[in-house]
Every structure is written in structure tokens, then in C-alpha cells.
């Protein structure tokens, strides 16, 4: 074995976004592309001598090849130890868990989350810091700047390491430990939730389906739900991680998890349904003929947090992304704790969690989590719901209806316009920003505008700021329309339009969501001229 220095040159477009660097698989397979980016990460980190790195991913196509390359580069940069998930598998929540438990200096997550996989699909790389969470913008920008000036990278010429068996090996002076991807995470879940109560729930005939969407959460759900909690075999469906996710779009929402939604609508449907995404950090909660919005899920877990042993001491605060509905705000007010509104991106919750200001966090895009790690956590949310179901003995819909009766219902929906021409999307947002100063006081389909702005955020802990995080139009009745461009896609731009209306009257809590929001939907189209800018008469996906 020998360490080599390879001459290279900058490759444009390696700026990490909110969730790392995401491109098509073919882009990552270009000569030097992966190596350039990893070298830029190591340049940013500085001296890696004697440190521990965690490495794993969601099992998508190119995961295994990328792991071998990163191991050789880590060895060339002096790492003392790398912990890698068996088979290259580690869910994003598990990476955070392992970093924190083993006091690693950081971790590399190989995933494009909920984006499609396979040879023609997407691939991604994200660096997580020692606290276990995504690298802050100061780190990702430094990585990008190094990628713009790179001239060489260092790599060992060692042979591939067997990553399919738990055990240890050596590469240069670096120890490689192949670990059980589930063990550390499962141990943490046992400390947070009442596994005894959940086992009794299943023993009493309670039925469930968990859809792993042929992605990374399947092995975790099988080991914990079917293994440790005693649910019958077959409770977990699509539980084997596949390089192309079996053709699934592994985004757990009612559109992409259609198999689970159909199953839960049958006459003999299970009592409870749930799904997770490509890298295991998102969740969808479903009752019989009833799906729970992520915003409601966050609020309901916060309001009932005392059922779980890990949260019986009380919540320090709640944090939500700005587009997420304000259902959690009402719970925080009732509990007498703060509710923080942040930009979209889990990294913005990190400082709040580290400072002990927040306990539960959530995003409307099916992401919920807490201070147990520094990532959102799909299976964690499912286990929390199982704990709640075990403690109350009530079905999902009854729990949600009781919550609405107490706090009112926040009717909420997201309309996605995917793969829109990037310039057209930019112009739409620019035109909206021009209109903001004159919107206050105007009436949009019976809703009088209270204020309209472009959301900006100053972190209450470190003082860092983020600008232009989404256009908000807030009505005097509390209704909202929010527009923002998503950074998680790899083609064109995705325009997301968020719509929210609070309804206090229980007699009005069971209207179809799109019907309840109809006036806001029309106003959102009119103000932004969506069809004119995008050429789209309807959204690609409605959730």
C-alpha cells in the first residue's frame, strides 16, 4: 500500500446545498468528481490525524463504490479509525447517533434522501460535524471554495475492504471497523420509549404496516418493530434496501407511498400505518383511511410528550421551519415554552438543540425529531406514535380529532411544481418580492393581508443570519401563503407553495383539505401568476 498524490483540476458546481451535494449518479461517476469533493471536505477539516470518522449511506446505486474511495482517501489523510455500516448501510439518523455515541470528529453520509435512485437516479454526499448534525453554512461554503481551487488529492492505492461482515481491518495506519448499522440506534430508542408498553400493544392484537419503500429504514424497522417489539413478521413491507429502491420514489407522502395508503383504506386495514424515506430521516403517519400531516404530528407529539419516558421531564422548547404550520405554536403557548421559527434545513435546529433551548423539532416535509440526535428521525417518530397509541388505547383519528378540538385545526397543504425552468422560477420569486411592500391591507379572496415579507432569520444562539428564506403573505385571520424554491432536486427548480388556514370550530374540522383551502389556493395562484411563469396549470404533487 502507498499514498498517492493525484493531479486534478476544479470541477464547476460543487457547492453543497441544505442537504449536501446532490447530483445525478453519472455526474459523481465522472473522473475525479467524487475525489475532488472529498478532498475539499478534508481540506476544510484540516488535520485529521488520529481522529474518528463515521461513514455510511442509504444503499442507493454508487454507495458501495463511493465508500471504498472515501476509505482510501481517509487513510491518506491520517484518520485513526473509520466506523462504517455493514454493507455500507447507515441511516442518516443512525450516522448522527453513532457520531455522538462514539465521540467521532464527524461523519460522511452518502445519500440523496428521498430522491430516486438507480444508475439514472441521484446521488449525494453530506458532511456531519462532531455534534452529529449537518455541517453549518460556514463549513459548506469553505468546502465549496476549496473545490474551486483544488489542484490535487491524496488517496491510498490499497485494495477494497470487505464491508459485508462485522469486524475490523486495516488500511495504511487506519483501523476500519465494520459495525452493525442498527445496534447503537436501537439501544438509544430503548432509552427513549416504553418498549414494554408497545410490546403489550402488539401482543394484544394491534396491527401495523411499516413501508420501508425499499430504502434504508427497512432493516431498522425489522430489527426494532418486528424483533424487539414483537410485531408479527410481515409488519414491515418493502423492507430490503435496494440500489434503485425497487423503482419507488422513496418520499413518504400520500402520493409516493400509494401502496400503503391503499392498504390503509381497505375494510380490513391495519390499525396503524407508517413509512420512511430513502435515508430514514422522514416519516409518514397513517390511520385507517386517515393520514396525519407532518405539522399536526409534531404538534400532537409535543402535546403528549409525557407518554414517552425520554420526555417525561418536560420540553424545553419546540422549533419548526417557517413553512411548517403553526399548530405547534399553539401547543408551545399552552405548555408555556418557546416555539422557534427557523429557515428550512435541519442544520438551523442544531444550535437550538445544542444550547438546550428546544427539545422537539419538525419540518412540514415529513421530518420530525428531537434532541436525542442532531438529524430528523423517521423511525423515532413512528416509535413515538406507537408509544402514544399504547398509552392512550385510542386509534389515530381519535387522537387527532381530540387535538383539533383542544387547539383548533390548522388546515395545511403543500403544492409542488417540480422541474420548473430555473430562470422562470427565479423570475417568479423576484416578481413576488417586488409586490411585497404594497400587499399589506389588500384583500385576497376575503382574506385581508396583515403583512408580507421575505423571511429572514437571526440565530438566537450564535447570531448568524440567513436571508431570503421564503416569501410569506400572512392574513389578519392567521391564514398564510408561503412561496419558496427547494434546493433538494437535481433538475431545474422546484417551486413549493404552502397554504395554511386555522379553523377553531370543531364542526368545521372534517372538510376536505383542498376544499377548506380553496380561497387561499386561488389567491396564491393569482398573486404569483404561477401558470404564467411556469407554464403549469396544476401542481406536480399535492401533499
Helices and strands as residue ranges (DSSP letters): E 3-7, E 21-24, H 25-28, H 33-45, E 52-57, H 63-76, E 81-89, H 92-101, E 106-110, E 122-128, H 137-149, E 152-156, E 167-171, E 174-179, H 183-192, H 195-203, E 208-211, H 217-221, I 222-228, E 236-237, G 245-247, H 258-264, E 272-276, E 283-287, E 290-292, H 294-303, G 305-307, G 309-311, E 317-321, H 327-335, E 338-342, H 347-354, E 360-363, E 367-370, H 378-392, H 396-407, E 409-420, H 422-439, E 443-444, E 447-454, E 457-458, E 465-466, E 471-475, E 480-486, E 493-503, G 506-508, H 513-516, H 518-528, H 530-534, E 541-542
